[in-house]
């Protein structure tokens, strides 16, 4: 159990997550001002329009479920019910994959319609470029829930910093390059979004590598895994109320932007 043993106590875990959030916030501050300079108010409007739509879809698919996964895995881990833990994670991964795929299909396939709905028809490029994040962030959320449930906050913290750094470096580079090369701020906004998308993909690769080691190290235990139906019901009973509460405010923000 070399990987599963890398746990932190509550204060250590909270400190890791707080440090990661602080680093991400600092990186975000260095990101927004140059991005505004590169693509201007119009291009930044396209960028934020894509993000507003993405945030609603992301909240619907990942707001409550990571909490539910983390809570259920934490209980199974505490009781050393690792067969049950595997079952929970596999079902959670399936749910996240389905919801993330739906989000990605909506954003890529319906990019122009969503842009029209938000009264920003030229934002469709940015929306489509952000579309793949639906599936990658769904998978990321499930793996973060797995590690957080085992009191190992390090993978989640590192993955957040990876996302932010790639967004800063690659996103800004593409935005400056495209606006200089084409003069098209809608295309440049899409370039900035590609940095976000690739950042999420690299974050997922890092988490997957950590997951493989940890998952292999889980002991085999004799308890029943539990039925798929009951596991899904328990996950959703925890996740749905949290999702409704979290998504409501973001949905109002999107409606306000559209109006």
Rosetta blueprint (number, residue, H / E / L):
1 X L
2 X L
3 X L
4 X L
5 X L
6 X L
7 X L
8 X L
9 X L
10 X H
11 X H
12 X H
13 X H
14 X H
15 X H
16 X H
17 X H
18 X H
19 X H
20 X H
21 X H
22 X H
23 X H
24 X H
25 X H
26 X H
27 X H
28 X H
29 X H
30 X H
31 X H
32 X H
33 X H
34 X H
35 X H
36 X H
37 X H
38 X H
39 X H
40 X H
41 X H
42 X H
43 X H
44 X H
45 X H
46 X H
47 X H
48 X H
49 X H
50 X H
51 X H
52 X H
53 X H
54 X H
55 X H
56 X H
57 X H
58 X H
59 X H
60 X H
61 X H
62 X H
63 X L
64 X L
65 X H
66 X H
67 X H
68 X H
69 X H
70 X H
71 X H
72 X H
73 X H
74 X H
75 X H
76 X H
77 X H
78 X H
79 X L
80 X L
81 X L
82 X H
83 X H
84 X H
85 X H
86 X H
87 X H
88 X H
89 X H
90 X H
91 X H
92 X H
93 X H
94 X H
95 X H
96 X H
97 X H
98 X H
99 X H
100 X H
101 X H
102 X H
103 X H
104 X H
105 X H
106 X H
107 X H
108 X H
109 X H
110 X L
111 X H
112 X H
113 X H
114 X H
115 X H
116 X H
117 X H
118 X L
119 X L
120 X L
121 X H
122 X H
123 X H
124 X H
125 X H
126 X H
127 X H
128 X H
129 X H
130 X H
131 X L
132 X L
133 X H
134 X H
135 X H
136 X H
137 X H
138 X H
139 X H
140 X H
141 X H
142 X H
143 X H
144 X H
145 X H
146 X H
147 X H
148 X H
149 X H
150 X L
151 X L
152 X L
153 X L
154 X H
155 X H
156 X H
157 X H
158 X H
159 X H
160 X H
161 X H
162 X H
163 X H
164 X H
165 X H
166 X H
167 X H
168 X H
169 X H
170 X H
171 X H
172 X H
173 X H
174 X H
175 X H
176 X H
177 X H
178 X H
179 X H
180 X H
181 X H
182 X H
183 X L
184 X L
185 X H
186 X H
187 X H
188 X H
189 X H
190 X H
191 X H
192 X H
193 X H
194 X H
195 X H
196 X H
197 X H
198 X H
199 X H
200 X H
201 X H
202 X H
203 X H
204 X H
205 X H
206 X H
207 X H
208 X H
209 X H
210 X H
211 X H
212 X H
213 X H
214 X H
215 X H
216 X H
217 X H
218 X L
219 X L
220 X L
221 X L
222 X L
223 X L
224 X L
225 X L
226 X L
227 X L
228 X H
229 X H
230 X H
231 X H
232 X H
233 X H
234 X H
235 X H
236 X H
237 X H
238 X H
239 X H
240 X H
241 X H
242 X H
243 X H
244 X H
245 X H
246 X H
247 X H
248 X H
249 X H
250 X H
251 X H
252 X H
253 X H
254 X H
255 X H
256 X H
257 X H
258 X H
259 X L
